[in-house]
Amino acid sequence: MKQPTENCPLCQQLNACAVTSGGDINDCWCNKQPYLTKEGLTKVLTEEMLAALDGKACICESCLNSIKAELAVEHALYKQVD
C-alpha cells in the first residue's frame, strides 16, 4: 500500500508538512530544526524504520523529537564511559 506523503513514514500520523499542503518550505516546522545525519539515524532506528525513510514523505515533529532525545541519551552514555 502506498503511503500518503502527508503521513510520517515512522508513526503514520500527519507530518504537518507545509509543502505537501501547498505551502512554502520556509513556512514548514522542519525548516527551523537541525537536520539529523544518516549516522545519527542509524544509531537509533531499526533497519525497518530506516527503510521507511524513502524520501517521499517527511517525518513528523514528534518522531524527530523522539529521535533527538534518543541520540541525546546515547551521547550522554558515551560521555559517562569516556
C-alpha positions in Angstrom: 0.0 0.0 0.0 1.4 3.4 -1.0 1.6 5.8 2.0 0.3 9.3 1.5 3.1 12.0 1.7 1.1 13.8 4.5 1.8 10.9 6.9 5.0 10.3 8.8 6.7 7.2 7.5 7.6 6.1 11.1 4.3 6.6 13.0 1.8 7.1 10.2 0.4 10.3 11.9 0.1 13.5 10.0 3.5 15.1 9.5 2.3 18.7 9.2 4.5 19.4 6.2 3.8 22.8 4.8 4.9 21.8 1.3 2.6 18.8 1.0 -0.3 21.1 2.0 0.6 23.6 -0.7 2.8 25.9 1.3 6.3 27.0 1.0 9.3 25.1 2.6 10.2 28.3 4.5 6.8 28.0 6.3 7.4 24.4 7.4 8.1 23.5 11.0 11.1 21.4 9.9 12.8 24.4 8.3 13.6 25.6 11.9 15.0 22.2 13.0 18.6 21.0 12.8 19.0 18.1 10.3 19.9 14.7 11.5 22.8 12.9 9.9 22.4 9.4 8.4 24.9 8.2 11.0 22.8 9.6 13.8 19.6 7.9 12.4 21.3 4.5 12.1 22.2 4.7 15.8 18.6 4.8 17.0 16.4 3.5 14.2 15.8 -0.1 13.2 16.5 -1.4 9.7 12.8 -1.4 9.0 12.4 2.2 10.2 15.3 3.3 8.0 13.8 1.5 5.0 10.6 3.5 5.6 12.6 6.8 5.2 12.4 6.7 1.4 12.5 10.4 0.8 8.9 10.6 -0.3 7.4 11.7 3.0 8.7 13.8 5.9 8.8 12.5 9.4 6.6 14.3 12.0 7.9 16.7 14.7 7.0 14.2 17.4 9.2 11.5 15.8 12.0 13.9 15.2 11.9 15.0 18.8 11.9 11.3 19.9 15.0 10.6 17.7 16.8 13.6 19.0 16.0 12.6 22.6 17.4 9.1 22.0 20.5 10.5 20.4 21.0 12.8 23.4 20.7 9.8 25.8 23.2 7.8 23.8 25.6 10.8 23.7 25.3 11.2 27.5 26.0 7.5 28.0 29.1 7.7 25.8 30.3 10.7 27.8 29.9 8.8 31.1 32.0 6.0 29.7 34.8 8.3 28.5 
